């Protein structure tokens, strides 16, 4: 069963590409036609690509790994933030911090600094500072929150990147490529799909278009998370059941072992008596 369909994508305006003069020839396989100087994306291919990407994202979520969503363009920011938060995944919607992936330990230090400021406010250290110092720390905290608040719980490198507008987020894509992190991307007709692992050809400028594609992908992630949870419960239940069964078996096994030992001892004693009688 397909996660989306031609009509839904058409209604959301996913088929509108860029002006013909702005196109990237590498996107030719995904272009259906040109109308009034604008390229029209082949939505039949988009449906297939959304399904492929959604299935891969589901498997990533099912294995307990994280997907980092990236969209710093105005039209997509809020949609990406809402959808990523709904499946408890990290996201970047402000400026991409250069070296976020390739220099991850430094980013973690900045997040740690933010956590330390939070700790200061709870343990009373903050109240002992002067008014000027408090103001400086509050400003620093606000700046860190704006840029890194959404990746606060990202303790290790993400297993995948989901990018809206791969041209605008080219630094993020390059960093992921360098580290071998798979990239899922909504790719418009003006972008290069060659360094994207899971290409979703669609309009990346319309909020509705981005929302429809994210709906399908995040639904798949949610499925993966639920399946992981169900498997964990089943494994725990099976483990408890096996443990409960193993205990009485262990006892009965011991009892049988003791009895067989007694039989062996009795048999050896009898053999010794017979030998003595024969010698006598």
Secondary structure, 3 states (H helix, E strand, C coil): CCCCCHHHHHHCCCCEEEEHHHCCHHHHHHEEEEECCEEEECHHHHHHHHHHHHHHHHHHHHCCCCEEEECCCHHHHHHHHHHHHHCCCCEECCCCCCCCCCCHHHHHHHHHHHHHHHHHHHHCCHHHCCHHHHHHHHHHHHHHHHHHHHHCCCCCCCCEEEEECCCCCHHHHHHHHHHCCEEEEEECCCCCCCCCCEEEECCCCCHHHHHHHHHHHHHHHHHHHHHHHHHHHHHHHHHHHHHHHHHHHHHHHHHHHHHHHHHHHHHHHHHHHHHHHHHC
